[in-house]
């Protein structure tokens, strides 16, 4: 249940703040790219285009926690 609340909070923040959304999306794209290193750049871009919505939804809490850590280190 705690994960659901964190995911909901992360999604709400992303929907309200385009800068945070861009940071989280970029973070997740880079992370997924590293996980899919066997794909060529072209293959990955097609993969990302079609799977981005579900990845962003499923991993928004992970991205938010990374953003929070990033901003804490930058302060």
ABEGO torsion letter per residue (X at the ends): XAAAAAAAAAAAAAAABAAAAAAAAAAAAAAAAAAAAABBAAAAAAAAAAAAAAAAAAAAAAAAAAAAAAAAAAX
